[in-house]
Amino acid sequence: MKKRLMTLTASALLVSAYAATPADAATYKVQKGDSLWKIAQKYDTSVDQLRSINKLSNAYIFPNQILKVDQVSTAPTVKPAQVTQTTTAKTYKVKSGDSLSKIAANHKISLTNLMEWNKLSTTLIYPGDVLTVTKAAASTTTKRPTAATTKPAVTAKPATNKTEAAPTTTSSYKVKNGDSLWKISSNLGVSITDLKKWNSLSSDLIQIGQVLQVKASVTEKPVENVTDDITKLVNEATKLLGTPYLFGGSSIDTGFDCSGFVHYVFNKAGKSIGRYSSDGYYNRSFYVTNPEVGDLVFFENTYRKGISHLGIFIGNNSFIHAANGGVQITSLDNSYWKKHFEGFKRFY
């Protein structure tokens, strides 16, 4: 009887070693200036994961808000031996009209991962390029351990932040019909002065087919979302109603074009962003299916092929933008803009 009792006790211990253990969520108190992207980087997770475990319907957060940041085990667990097999990453061939943001959205991955997996230093891509769109995954098969071993529970720790100087790489750009130094500098996020210096140009004159050298930083910190004061953003935008339209303009004194208007308004609202063209901003933002006030609205194939116009969504199915006739508020039901509507996006 005593021997049988010892056997039953040993069996019970073995079963309990394999039993599922409960999980608690580590938490983080939101500080002023935080964003979901910033917190996700700190805790080595993703924005989607943070939104999922906190049941957030959008990316807006507030100081002193308590967020769950990870699932951690609260009891010792037994880890069975595992055999790992690597699966091949999937690829995608770039087609005419594609952009990195569009490809990332279609394959449900982040722009950052897409650039990292393909070792890209800029968002410039060409038809025919083959991109990796899934990370090579490891599949595991489990073997029953020959002896029970336990490890203490591990609590969530913020990911270590390493600061390294970003190296620069040199890429090239072939001048196309309709290009100008201003247009190329806006699309690639560099200055005209640098373009001229890198290519030893004594004037702004360029020719179709000419190959320009472009230096770009390997890492570019994404622009954080406007999470603190959407009201200020809308107020700054509506102050400019009636301001004249000027192609290439970005000043209240001379007028705005669509991208100059966005640049001016976001900076006035306290968010420092660079001066880019409409497709430059398109490549620095991600798609949203449920737009919020302050998100971007993009249009294509207006005065030129591809992404060619943008504005700021202000709710009630309307957006504010700089177009012919000046800064104005327009309904997305407008037949012209409805025809050219491309999508809603939000700054990284």
HELIX and SHEET records of a PDB file:
HELIX    1   1 LYS A    2  TYR A   18  1                                  17    
HELIX    2   2 LEU A   36  LYS A   42  1                                   7    
HELIX    3   3 VAL A   47  ASN A   54  1                                   8    
HELIX    4   4 LEU A  100  ASN A  106  1                                   7    
HELIX    5   5 LEU A  111  TRP A  117  1                                   7    
HELIX    6   6 LEU A  181  LEU A  188  1                                   8    
HELIX    7   7 ILE A  192  TRP A  198  1                                   7    
HELIX    8   8 ILE A  230  THR A  238  1                                   9    
HELIX    9   9 CYS A  258  LYS A  268  1                                  11    
HELIX   10  10 SER A  278  TYR A  282  1                                   5    
HELIX   11  11 SER A  335  HIS A  340  1                                   6    
SHEET    1   A 2 ALA A  23  LYS A  29  0                                        
SHEET    2   A 2 ILE A  66  SER A  73 -1                                        
SHEET    1   B 2 THR A  77  VAL A  78  0                                        
SHEET    2   B 2 THR A 150  LYS A 151 -1                                        
SHEET    1   C 2 ALA A  81  THR A  86  0                                        
SHEET    2   C 2 ALA A 138  LYS A 143 -1                                        
SHEET    1   D 2 THR A  91  LYS A  93  0                                        
SHEET    2   D 2 VAL A 130  THR A 132 -1                                        
SHEET    1   E 2 THR A 168  LYS A 174  0                                        
SHEET    2   E 2 VAL A 211  SER A 217 -1                                        
SHEET    1   F 2 SER A 250  SER A 251  0                                        
SHEET    2   F 2 GLY A 255  PHE A 256 -1                                        
SHEET    1   G 6 SER A 285  TYR A 287  0                                        
SHEET    2   G 6 PHE A 341  PHE A 347 -1                                        
SHEET    3   G 6 LEU A 296  GLU A 300 -1                                        
SHEET    4   G 6 ILE A 307  GLY A 315 -1                                        
SHEET    5   G 6 SER A 318  ALA A 323 -1                                        
SHEET    6   G 6 GLY A 326  SER A 331 -1                                        
END                                                                             
